[in-house]
Structures are given as structure tokens and as C-alpha cells.
Amino acid sequence: MKEQNFSLEPFPTASPVPDLKVTGNIARYSNTLAIRYRLQGNLGELVIPPPVDMPTRKNELWEETCLEFFLAVKNSPGYWEFNLSPAGHWAVYRFAGYRQGMQEEMAFTSLPFSVQNQSNSLSLALEIDLDNIVQASQTLEVAISAVIKHRDGELSYWALAHTGSQADFHQRDSFQVEL
């Protein structure tokens, strides 16, 4: 298992971003993916959904604070988008190609992850078995991102790299981690 640390950068916007850092680490061992996010800073300036008792699959999580990652098999046009809400809700989508053929990925019936929310930090950790979607021998390319909702309603977009003129987590040249 090789663990890789990451630090996300906000998409350049005219709106000021509160003193915030989005960091974490990602690793793959056998065919299990482990990812951990950490938001640090003045979280009182953000809208963070409170935890729910019964997390479910839910669409359009990116309209609120949402931590995301994208997986693709190297040299394949298809990919998956994983959305994780601090509330506990989740979604996984499969795409045939760049923003094409979006479908809910039914290989996952739940995504149990842990969230620890404190006044100046939020941590989210997920370990997931990938056997239902990829083989352990396949090399994966990963994009890591976050949508952060500010108290004023503005959204900021965070990623390892912003490769276009607009925030777009689906661009394959932003899949910069290889596992």
C-alpha cells in the first residue's frame, strides 16, 4: 500500500475564500481504496450539512458542501464519480466518457464513511472495496475534489488541479493521482 497525501486548491474566483485548507490522503491496497479528507479553518463561515440518522443514496449532493473523487481505469474513457456529504448521504455515478452516459452505479448499495466535525476541522474517511467495478490489477487514475458552500450561498470548487477556464472536475487531465 502506498499512501499519497493531497492538498486541494480553490478554483480562482472573484469571491474571497475563507481561511480554509482541504487536505487528505488516498491509498489503494489490494482492491480497497481508502481516502481521508480534512477541512481546516474557520468552518463557521461554511454551510456544513448536519449528520443524519439514516444516510441514503442521494442525487445532486454537489449543490451543498460535498467531498468528491473520480476514478478511471487508465487508458479507458469511462469513469466513476463518488459524492460524499458530511451529512452521511452519498452517490456514485458511472460515465461512459467525458460527461456522457451518466448512470447511477448500482454496484454499491451503501458507502459507509465516518465524519468527525469539530469547530475548526472536519474529517471524512472512507474505505471501499472496488471489486465490483475494477480488477485489482488495473491501474486507476484519480481526481480528488470538493464543493464547499459558504454561508452567503456561494459555492467554491476545490481540486488537485484546475485545467480549464471553468471549474470542471470531469476533465481527464485533472485525474492526477495514479493508484
N, C-alpha and C positions, 0 to 999 in steps of 0.2 A: 504494500500500500504506500503510495506516495501522496502526501498531503500538500496541497498548494494553497497559499494564502492569497487573498484578493482584497482590493480596495476599489470601490466604485466611485466614479466621477459624475457630477451632475451635468446634464446637457446645458450648454451655455444659453442662458435666457436673460431677459431684461429684469426679471423678478429676482429680488435677493433671496438667497437660500440661507435659512438659519444655520447657526454653528452646528453642523451635523457631519458625522462620518459614518459611512456604510462600509463595513469590512467583514471579513469572514474567512472561511477555508472550505475546501472541497477535496474529496478523496474518493477513489474507487478501489475497492478490494474485492477480489473475485468478481462477482457481478452485482455488488452492492454499492450504491452511491451514497455518500454521506456529505451533506452540505450544512454549514452553520453560518448564519448571518448575525451581525451585531450592529445595531444602530446606536450611536453615542452622540450626546449633545443635549441641547435644550428641547427635549421631547414635548414640553408643554406648548410649543409652537406648532405641533403637528396634530393631525387627526388620526388617532390610532384606534381602530375598532376594538371594543372590549371583548374578552373571551366569551364564547357561548358554551352552553352545556352540551349541545348536540351538534358538533361540526358536521357539515354536509358538503357534497359537491355543489358548487355554486358558480354561475356564469358572471362575467363582467366584473371580476374582483379588481381589475386594473383601474376601476373608477374611484377606488379608495386606496389607502396605503396597502401595498401588496408587494411581496418579495417574489421574484420570478427567476427561473432559469430555463434555458433551452438546450436540448440535447439533439445531436445529429450523429449518425454513423458517418465516419469520414468517407468522402467521395460518393455520398448518396444525397439526392436532392431533398428527401423527406426529413422531417424533424418533429420534435415534440416540444410543447410549451407547458411548463408547470407553473401554476399560480398558487401562492400560499398567503393567506390572510392572517394577520396577527389574531383575529377572532377565532381561528381554527378552521374556517372554510377553505376549500381547495378546489382546483380544477386542473385537468390535464387534457390538452388538445393535441391531435395529430394533424400534420400538414403534409401534403404530397410534394410541395415545392414552396418557393417563396410566396407566403400568404395565399396559397392555393389549396383547396380541398379541405378546409378546416372541419374536423370532426372531433367530438368528444372521444377520448381514448378510454375504452371500456375495459382495458386490461387491468385497470386499477379500480378497486371498489372502495378504497379508503386510502388516505395519506396521513397516517398518524404522525404528527410532529409536535415538538414541545416549544412552548413560548414562555419566556420569563420577561416580565415587563416591570421595570423599576423607574424611578423618577427621571433618571438621566441615561438609561440604556434599555434596550430591548434586544433579547437574543431569541433566535428561532433556530431549531435544529431538526433535521430530517435525515433518516436513513431509509433507503428504499431499495428493494430487490428489483433489478431490471430484467430478470429472466423472461418475463412475458413480452418484452418488446425488443431486446437486443441480446446477442450472444456475448459471453464473457471475452471471447477472442477478438471481438470487433473494437476498433479504436473509435472513441467518441470525441466529438468536438462540442464544446460547451460555451454558451453565452450566459453571463450572470447579470441580473438587472434588478431594479426596484422602481416602483412608482410610489412617491411619497406625497401625501395630501397635507397641505398646510392649513392652518386654522382659517385663513382668509379664503379657502376653497381652491386655491391654485394647486396644480399638480406639478411636481418636479420629477424628472426622469433621470435615473442613475444607471450607469453601465460600466463595464470594464473599458469599453471604447465606444465613442460615438463616431461612426464612419460616414454619416450622411449629413445633409443640410437640415434634416429634421430628425427628432428622436425616433428611432426605428429599431427595436430590439431584434427584429426578424432578419436583418441583413446578415448574410452568412459570413462576411468578413469581420463581424463582431463576435463570432464563435471562436474565442481566442485561447481557451483552455483545452488541452488535449489530455484525455484520460484513456 
